[in-house]
Every structure is written in C-alpha cells, then in structure tokens.
Amino acid sequence: MSFFLVFLAIVLIGAVLYLGAGIVRGRSIGAGLDDPVPNLPPVVLPSKAKPSDVDSLRFALGLRGYRMDQVDQVLDDLRDQLQAKDQEIERLSAQAQPRLGDGEPGRIKP
C-alpha cells in the first residue's frame, strides 16, 4: 500500500511540474508544433508566364510533401495573371465589337 502512495505522489508532483512549466512559458496544453519558419527562397513565376515556365517549376519537399506556402504563393500568382489576361481579352473584345457592326462581317475598319 505504501508503494502505491509513493507512486501516486510522484505522478502528482510530475503533473504539477509539467503544468506549471507550461503556464510559466505561456503555452497552453496541447498547443502543438510551432509554424515552420520559411528558410528557402520563394518560388515565383515570371510576370508573363508561359506554359514552359509552369512546367519548369520545382517546389521544395517538406516533411509530408511539397511546401504548402510555396505552392499557395505560385497558385495565387498564376490566378492573378490569368485574371489579368481575361480582363484584357474582355476589354479588347468590347473595343472590337462595335467596329465589326459597321462594315463587313469579320473585318475591322481602321
């Protein structure tokens, strides 16, 4: 019986020390791992990306695959470039539409 009480006292002291050390450091229990600090250069696309640029992209491997921050940044850049191209196409199409109605079909007047 006395062995059990000594064991219980040791476990209780260990739990109090563990919780106390966590509170002193300002961490909550089960806070998990800290966010990784990016230590690699960013992966960027050129301002006027071509399909060959996308094919030549290489991302660094992380613990469980590709580095998500690099992939997210490149996808955001690619989305922005595609959106800018779509807006330019719409603008040019809107400019060309009135000119097509003036003359022959399919021919733009100068």
Phi and psi in radians as a Rosetta constraint file:
Dihedral C 1 N 2 CA 2 C 2 CIRCULARHARMONIC -1.206 0.35
Dihedral N 2 CA 2 C 2 N 3 CIRCULARHARMONIC -0.537 0.35
Dihedral C 2 N 3 CA 3 C 3 CIRCULARHARMONIC -1.110 0.35
Dihedral N 3 CA 3 C 3 N 4 CIRCULARHARMONIC -0.733 0.35
Dihedral C 3 N 4 CA 4 C 4 CIRCULARHARMONIC -1.100 0.35
Dihedral N 4 CA 4 C 4 N 5 CIRCULARHARMONIC -0.732 0.35
Dihedral C 4 N 5 CA 5 C 5 CIRCULARHARMONIC -1.147 0.35
Dihedral N 5 CA 5 C 5 N 6 CIRCULARHARMONIC -0.691 0.35
Dihedral C 5 N 6 CA 6 C 6 CIRCULARHARMONIC -1.132 0.35
Dihedral N 6 CA 6 C 6 N 7 CIRCULARHARMONIC -0.775 0.35
Dihedral C 6 N 7 CA 7 C 7 CIRCULARHARMONIC -1.078 0.35
Dihedral N 7 CA 7 C 7 N 8 CIRCULARHARMONIC -0.747 0.35
Dihedral C 7 N 8 CA 8 C 8 CIRCULARHARMONIC -1.123 0.35
Dihedral N 8 CA 8 C 8 N 9 CIRCULARHARMONIC -0.685 0.35
Dihedral C 8 N 9 CA 9 C 9 CIRCULARHARMONIC -1.139 0.35
Dihedral N 9 CA 9 C 9 N 10 CIRCULARHARMONIC -0.717 0.35
Dihedral C 9 N 10 CA 10 C 10 CIRCULARHARMONIC -1.128 0.35
Dihedral N 10 CA 10 C 10 N 11 CIRCULARHARMONIC -0.747 0.35
Dihedral C 10 N 11 CA 11 C 11 CIRCULARHARMONIC -1.120 0.35
Dihedral N 11 CA 11 C 11 N 12 CIRCULARHARMONIC -0.757 0.35
Dihedral C 11 N 12 CA 12 C 12 CIRCULARHARMONIC -1.127 0.35
Dihedral N 12 CA 12 C 12 N 13 CIRCULARHARMONIC -0.733 0.35
Dihedral C 12 N 13 CA 13 C 13 CIRCULARHARMONIC -1.117 0.35
Dihedral N 13 CA 13 C 13 N 14 CIRCULARHARMONIC -0.738 0.35
Dihedral C 13 N 14 CA 14 C 14 CIRCULARHARMONIC -1.093 0.35
Dihedral N 14 CA 14 C 14 N 15 CIRCULARHARMONIC -0.726 0.35
Dihedral C 14 N 15 CA 15 C 15 CIRCULARHARMONIC -1.148 0.35
Dihedral N 15 CA 15 C 15 N 16 CIRCULARHARMONIC -0.720 0.35
Dihedral C 15 N 16 CA 16 C 16 CIRCULARHARMONIC -1.129 0.35
Dihedral N 16 CA 16 C 16 N 17 CIRCULARHARMONIC -0.759 0.35
Dihedral C 16 N 17 CA 17 C 17 CIRCULARHARMONIC -1.109 0.35
Dihedral N 17 CA 17 C 17 N 18 CIRCULARHARMONIC -0.729 0.35
Dihedral C 17 N 18 CA 18 C 18 CIRCULARHARMONIC -1.097 0.35
Dihedral N 18 CA 18 C 18 N 19 CIRCULARHARMONIC -0.828 0.35
Dihedral C 18 N 19 CA 19 C 19 CIRCULARHARMONIC -1.172 0.35
Dihedral N 19 CA 19 C 19 N 20 CIRCULARHARMONIC -0.685 0.35
Dihedral C 19 N 20 CA 20 C 20 CIRCULARHARMONIC -1.127 0.35
Dihedral N 20 CA 20 C 20 N 21 CIRCULARHARMONIC -0.713 0.35
Dihedral C 20 N 21 CA 21 C 21 CIRCULARHARMONIC -1.156 0.35
Dihedral N 21 CA 21 C 21 N 22 CIRCULARHARMONIC -0.627 0.35
Dihedral C 21 N 22 CA 22 C 22 CIRCULARHARMONIC -1.179 0.35
Dihedral N 22 CA 22 C 22 N 23 CIRCULARHARMONIC -0.689 0.35
Dihedral C 22 N 23 CA 23 C 23 CIRCULARHARMONIC -1.224 0.35
Dihedral N 23 CA 23 C 23 N 24 CIRCULARHARMONIC -0.707 0.35
Dihedral C 23 N 24 CA 24 C 24 CIRCULARHARMONIC -1.089 0.35
Dihedral N 24 CA 24 C 24 N 25 CIRCULARHARMONIC -0.700 0.35
Dihedral C 24 N 25 CA 25 C 25 CIRCULARHARMONIC -1.375 0.35
Dihedral N 25 CA 25 C 25 N 26 CIRCULARHARMONIC -0.107 0.35
Dihedral C 25 N 26 CA 26 C 26 CIRCULARHARMONIC 1.425 0.35
Dihedral N 26 CA 26 C 26 N 27 CIRCULARHARMONIC 0.310 0.35
Dihedral C 26 N 27 CA 27 C 27 CIRCULARHARMONIC -1.832 0.35
Dihedral N 27 CA 27 C 27 N 28 CIRCULARHARMONIC 2.531 0.35
Dihedral C 27 N 28 CA 28 C 28 CIRCULARHARMONIC -1.576 0.35
Dihedral N 28 CA 28 C 28 N 29 CIRCULARHARMONIC 2.872 0.35
Dihedral C 28 N 29 CA 29 C 29 CIRCULARHARMONIC -1.240 0.35
Dihedral N 29 CA 29 C 29 N 30 CIRCULARHARMONIC 2.306 0.35
Dihedral C 29 N 30 CA 30 C 30 CIRCULARHARMONIC 1.290 0.35
Dihedral N 30 CA 30 C 30 N 31 CIRCULARHARMONIC 0.499 0.35
Dihedral C 30 N 31 CA 31 C 31 CIRCULARHARMONIC -1.183 0.35
Dihedral N 31 CA 31 C 31 N 32 CIRCULARHARMONIC -0.370 0.35
Dihedral C 31 N 32 CA 32 C 32 CIRCULARHARMONIC 1.528 0.35
Dihedral N 32 CA 32 C 32 N 33 CIRCULARHARMONIC -2.933 0.35
Dihedral C 32 N 33 CA 33 C 33 CIRCULARHARMONIC -1.448 0.35
Dihedral N 33 CA 33 C 33 N 34 CIRCULARHARMONIC 2.665 0.35
Dihedral C 33 N 34 CA 34 C 34 CIRCULARHARMONIC -1.252 0.35
Dihedral N 34 CA 34 C 34 N 35 CIRCULARHARMONIC 2.715 0.35
Dihedral C 34 N 35 CA 35 C 35 CIRCULARHARMONIC -1.157 0.35
Dihedral N 35 CA 35 C 35 N 36 CIRCULARHARMONIC 2.438 0.35
Dihedral C 35 N 36 CA 36 C 36 CIRCULARHARMONIC -1.185 0.35
Dihedral N 36 CA 36 C 36 N 37 CIRCULARHARMONIC 2.523 0.35
Dihedral C 36 N 37 CA 37 C 37 CIRCULARHARMONIC -1.549 0.35
Dihedral N 37 CA 37 C 37 N 38 CIRCULARHARMONIC 2.166 0.35
Dihedral C 37 N 38 CA 38 C 38 CIRCULARHARMONIC -1.160 0.35
Dihedral N 38 CA 38 C 38 N 39 CIRCULARHARMONIC 2.121 0.35
Dihedral C 38 N 39 CA 39 C 39 CIRCULARHARMONIC -2.098 0.35
Dihedral N 39 CA 39 C 39 N 40 CIRCULARHARMONIC 0.155 0.35
Dihedral C 39 N 40 CA 40 C 40 CIRCULARHARMONIC -1.949 0.35
Dihedral N 40 CA 40 C 40 N 41 CIRCULARHARMONIC 2.671 0.35
Dihedral C 40 N 41 CA 41 C 41 CIRCULARHARMONIC -1.142 0.35
Dihedral N 41 CA 41 C 41 N 42 CIRCULARHARMONIC 2.598 0.35
Dihedral C 41 N 42 CA 42 C 42 CIRCULARHARMONIC -1.200 0.35
Dihedral N 42 CA 42 C 42 N 43 CIRCULARHARMONIC 2.614 0.35
Dihedral C 42 N 43 CA 43 C 43 CIRCULARHARMONIC -1.635 0.35
Dihedral N 43 CA 43 C 43 N 44 CIRCULARHARMONIC 2.085 0.35
Dihedral C 43 N 44 CA 44 C 44 CIRCULARHARMONIC -2.207 0.35
Dihedral N 44 CA 44 C 44 N 45 CIRCULARHARMONIC 2.632 0.35
Dihedral C 44 N 45 CA 45 C 45 CIRCULARHARMONIC -1.634 0.35
Dihedral N 45 CA 45 C 45 N 46 CIRCULARHARMONIC 2.629 0.35
Dihedral C 45 N 46 CA 46 C 46 CIRCULARHARMONIC -1.115 0.35
Dihedral N 46 CA 46 C 46 N 47 CIRCULARHARMONIC 2.828 0.35
Dihedral C 46 N 47 CA 47 C 47 CIRCULARHARMONIC -1.101 0.35
Dihedral N 47 CA 47 C 47 N 48 CIRCULARHARMONIC -0.563 0.35
Dihedral C 47 N 48 CA 48 C 48 CIRCULARHARMONIC -2.031 0.35
Dihedral N 48 CA 48 C 48 N 49 CIRCULARHARMONIC 1.431 0.35
Dihedral C 48 N 49 CA 49 C 49 CIRCULARHARMONIC -1.236 0.35
Dihedral N 49 CA 49 C 49 N 50 CIRCULARHARMONIC 2.466 0.35
Dihedral C 49 N 50 CA 50 C 50 CIRCULARHARMONIC -2.004 0.35
Dihedral N 50 CA 50 C 50 N 51 CIRCULARHARMONIC 2.866 0.35
Dihedral C 50 N 51 CA 51 C 51 CIRCULARHARMONIC -0.992 0.35
Dihedral N 51 CA 51 C 51 N 52 CIRCULARHARMONIC -0.595 0.35
Dihedral C 51 N 52 CA 52 C 52 CIRCULARHARMONIC -1.167 0.35
Dihedral N 52 CA 52 C 52 N 53 CIRCULARHARMONIC -0.522 0.35
Dihedral C 52 N 53 CA 53 C 53 CIRCULARHARMONIC -1.167 0.35
Dihedral N 53 CA 53 C 53 N 54 CIRCULARHARMONIC -0.709 0.35
Dihedral C 53 N 54 CA 54 C 54 CIRCULARHARMONIC -1.178 0.35
Dihedral N 54 CA 54 C 54 N 55 CIRCULARHARMONIC -0.670 0.35
Dihedral C 54 N 55 CA 55 C 55 CIRCULARHARMONIC -1.132 0.35
Dihedral N 55 CA 55 C 55 N 56 CIRCULARHARMONIC -0.537 0.35
Dihedral C 55 N 56 CA 56 C 56 CIRCULARHARMONIC -1.542 0.35
Dihedral N 56 CA 56 C 56 N 57 CIRCULARHARMONIC -0.018 0.35
Dihedral C 56 N 57 CA 57 C 57 CIRCULARHARMONIC -1.152 0.35
Dihedral N 57 CA 57 C 57 N 58 CIRCULARHARMONIC 2.440 0.35
Dihedral C 57 N 58 CA 58 C 58 CIRCULARHARMONIC -2.366 0.35
Dihedral N 58 CA 58 C 58 N 59 CIRCULARHARMONIC 2.277 0.35
Dihedral C 58 N 59 CA 59 C 59 CIRCULARHARMONIC -1.853 0.35
Dihedral N 59 CA 59 C 59 N 60 CIRCULARHARMONIC 2.574 0.35
Dihedral C 59 N 60 CA 60 C 60 CIRCULARHARMONIC -1.267 0.35
Dihedral N 60 CA 60 C 60 N 61 CIRCULARHARMONIC 2.539 0.35
Dihedral C 60 N 61 CA 61 C 61 CIRCULARHARMONIC -1.489 0.35
Dihedral N 61 CA 61 C 61 N 62 CIRCULARHARMONIC 2.354 0.35
Dihedral C 61 N 62 CA 62 C 62 CIRCULARHARMONIC -1.756 0.35
Dihedral N 62 CA 62 C 62 N 63 CIRCULARHARMONIC -2.889 0.35
Dihedral C 62 N 63 CA 63 C 63 CIRCULARHARMONIC -1.087 0.35
Dihedral N 63 CA 63 C 63 N 64 CIRCULARHARMONIC -0.691 0.35
Dihedral C 63 N 64 CA 64 C 64 CIRCULARHARMONIC -2.083 0.35
Dihedral N 64 CA 64 C 64 N 65 CIRCULARHARMONIC 0.443 0.35
Dihedral C 64 N 65 CA 65 C 65 CIRCULARHARMONIC 2.384 0.35
Dihedral N 65 CA 65 C 65 N 66 CIRCULARHARMONIC -2.584 0.35
Dihedral C 65 N 66 CA 66 C 66 CIRCULARHARMONIC -1.301 0.35
Dihedral N 66 CA 66 C 66 N 67 CIRCULARHARMONIC 2.696 0.35
Dihedral C 66 N 67 CA 67 C 67 CIRCULARHARMONIC -1.257 0.35
Dihedral N 67 CA 67 C 67 N 68 CIRCULARHARMONIC 2.009 0.35
Dihedral C 67 N 68 CA 68 C 68 CIRCULARHARMONIC -1.083 0.35
Dihedral N 68 CA 68 C 68 N 69 CIRCULARHARMONIC -0.601 0.35
Dihedral C 68 N 69 CA 69 C 69 CIRCULARHARMONIC -1.172 0.35
Dihedral N 69 CA 69 C 69 N 70 CIRCULARHARMONIC -0.617 0.35
Dihedral C 69 N 70 CA 70 C 70 CIRCULARHARMONIC -1.214 0.35
Dihedral N 70 CA 70 C 70 N 71 CIRCULARHARMONIC -0.788 0.35
Dihedral C 70 N 71 CA 71 C 71 CIRCULARHARMONIC -1.112 0.35
Dihedral N 71 CA 71 C 71 N 72 CIRCULARHARMONIC -0.750 0.35
Dihedral C 71 N 72 CA 72 C 72 CIRCULARHARMONIC -1.081 0.35
Dihedral N 72 CA 72 C 72 N 73 CIRCULARHARMONIC -0.725 0.35
Dihedral C 72 N 73 CA 73 C 73 CIRCULARHARMONIC -1.127 0.35
Dihedral N 73 CA 73 C 73 N 74 CIRCULARHARMONIC -0.774 0.35
Dihedral C 73 N 74 CA 74 C 74 CIRCULARHARMONIC -1.157 0.35
Dihedral N 74 CA 74 C 74 N 75 CIRCULARHARMONIC -0.707 0.35
Dihedral C 74 N 75 CA 75 C 75 CIRCULARHARMONIC -1.148 0.35
Dihedral N 75 CA 75 C 75 N 76 CIRCULARHARMONIC -0.651 0.35
Dihedral C 75 N 76 CA 76 C 76 CIRCULARHARMONIC -1.105 0.35
Dihedral N 76 CA 76 C 76 N 77 CIRCULARHARMONIC -0.766 0.35
Dihedral C 76 N 77 CA 77 C 77 CIRCULARHARMONIC -1.099 0.35
Dihedral N 77 CA 77 C 77 N 78 CIRCULARHARMONIC -0.752 0.35
Dihedral C 77 N 78 CA 78 C 78 CIRCULARHARMONIC -1.121 0.35
Dihedral N 78 CA 78 C 78 N 79 CIRCULARHARMONIC -0.720 0.35
Dihedral C 78 N 79 CA 79 C 79 CIRCULARHARMONIC -1.061 0.35
Dihedral N 79 CA 79 C 79 N 80 CIRCULARHARMONIC -0.777 0.35
Dihedral C 79 N 80 CA 80 C 80 CIRCULARHARMONIC -1.112 0.35
Dihedral N 80 CA 80 C 80 N 81 CIRCULARHARMONIC -0.705 0.35
Dihedral C 80 N 81 CA 81 C 81 CIRCULARHARMONIC -1.154 0.35
Dihedral N 81 CA 81 C 81 N 82 CIRCULARHARMONIC -0.738 0.35
Dihedral C 81 N 82 CA 82 C 82 CIRCULARHARMONIC -1.147 0.35
Dihedral N 82 CA 82 C 82 N 83 CIRCULARHARMONIC -0.661 0.35
Dihedral C 82 N 83 CA 83 C 83 CIRCULARHARMONIC -1.141 0.35
Dihedral N 83 CA 83 C 83 N 84 CIRCULARHARMONIC -0.712 0.35
Dihedral C 83 N 84 CA 84 C 84 CIRCULARHARMONIC -1.136 0.35
Dihedral N 84 CA 84 C 84 N 85 CIRCULARHARMONIC -0.690 0.35
Dihedral C 84 N 85 CA 85 C 85 CIRCULARHARMONIC -1.150 0.35
Dihedral N 85 CA 85 C 85 N 86 CIRCULARHARMONIC -0.708 0.35
Dihedral C 85 N 86 CA 86 C 86 CIRCULARHARMONIC -1.106 0.35
Dihedral N 86 CA 86 C 86 N 87 CIRCULARHARMONIC -0.716 0.35
Dihedral C 86 N 87 CA 87 C 87 CIRCULARHARMONIC -1.138 0.35
Dihedral N 87 CA 87 C 87 N 88 CIRCULARHARMONIC -0.675 0.35
Dihedral C 87 N 88 CA 88 C 88 CIRCULARHARMONIC -1.153 0.35
Dihedral N 88 CA 88 C 88 N 89 CIRCULARHARMONIC -0.704 0.35
Dihedral C 88 N 89 CA 89 C 89 CIRCULARHARMONIC -1.117 0.35
Dihedral N 89 CA 89 C 89 N 90 CIRCULARHARMONIC -0.748 0.35
Dihedral C 89 N 90 CA 90 C 90 CIRCULARHARMONIC -1.098 0.35
Dihedral N 90 CA 90 C 90 N 91 CIRCULARHARMONIC -0.731 0.35
Dihedral C 90 N 91 CA 91 C 91 CIRCULARHARMONIC -1.118 0.35
Dihedral N 91 CA 91 C 91 N 92 CIRCULARHARMONIC -0.787 0.35
Dihedral C 91 N 92 CA 92 C 92 CIRCULARHARMONIC -1.194 0.35
Dihedral N 92 CA 92 C 92 N 93 CIRCULARHARMONIC -0.625 0.35
Dihedral C 92 N 93 CA 93 C 93 CIRCULARHARMONIC -1.151 0.35
Dihedral N 93 CA 93 C 93 N 94 CIRCULARHARMONIC -0.687 0.35
Dihedral C 93 N 94 CA 94 C 94 CIRCULARHARMONIC -1.154 0.35
Dihedral N 94 CA 94 C 94 N 95 CIRCULARHARMONIC -0.611 0.35
Dihedral C 94 N 95 CA 95 C 95 CIRCULARHARMONIC -1.231 0.35
Dihedral N 95 CA 95 C 95 N 96 CIRCULARHARMONIC -0.650 0.35
Dihedral C 95 N 96 CA 96 C 96 CIRCULARHARMONIC -1.370 0.35
Dihedral N 96 CA 96 C 96 N 97 CIRCULARHARMONIC -0.448 0.35
Dihedral C 96 N 97 CA 97 C 97 CIRCULARHARMONIC -1.069 0.35
Dihedral N 97 CA 97 C 97 N 98 CIRCULARHARMONIC -0.854 0.35
Dihedral C 97 N 98 CA 98 C 98 CIRCULARHARMONIC -1.113 0.35
Dihedral N 98 CA 98 C 98 N 99 CIRCULARHARMONIC -0.572 0.35
Dihedral C 98 N 99 CA 99 C 99 CIRCULARHARMONIC -1.192 0.35
Dihedral N 99 CA 99 C 99 N 100 CIRCULARHARMONIC -0.575 0.35
Dihedral C 99 N 100 CA 100 C 100 CIRCULARHARMONIC -1.183 0.35
Dihedral N 100 CA 100 C 100 N 101 CIRCULARHARMONIC -0.552 0.35
Dihedral C 100 N 101 CA 101 C 101 CIRCULARHARMONIC -1.316 0.35
Dihedral N 101 CA 101 C 101 N 102 CIRCULARHARMONIC -0.325 0.35
Dihedral C 101 N 102 CA 102 C 102 CIRCULARHARMONIC -1.330 0.35
Dihedral N 102 CA 102 C 102 N 103 CIRCULARHARMONIC -0.699 0.35
Dihedral C 102 N 103 CA 103 C 103 CIRCULARHARMONIC -2.089 0.35
Dihedral N 103 CA 103 C 103 N 104 CIRCULARHARMONIC -2.482 0.35
Dihedral C 103 N 104 CA 104 C 104 CIRCULARHARMONIC -1.202 0.35
Dihedral N 104 CA 104 C 104 N 105 CIRCULARHARMONIC 2.631 0.35
Dihedral C 104 N 105 CA 105 C 105 CIRCULARHARMONIC -1.142 0.35
Dihedral N 105 CA 105 C 105 N 106 CIRCULARHARMONIC 2.353 0.35
Dihedral C 105 N 106 CA 106 C 106 CIRCULARHARMONIC 1.422 0.35
Dihedral N 106 CA 106 C 106 N 107 CIRCULARHARMONIC 0.051 0.35
Dihedral C 106 N 107 CA 107 C 107 CIRCULARHARMONIC -2.137 0.35
Dihedral N 107 CA 107 C 107 N 108 CIRCULARHARMONIC 2.282 0.35
Dihedral C 107 N 108 CA 108 C 108 CIRCULARHARMONIC -1.662 0.35
Dihedral N 108 CA 108 C 108 N 109 CIRCULARHARMONIC 2.282 0.35
Dihedral C 108 N 109 CA 109 C 109 CIRCULARHARMONIC -1.412 0.35
Dihedral N 109 CA 109 C 109 N 110 CIRCULARHARMONIC 2.473 0.35
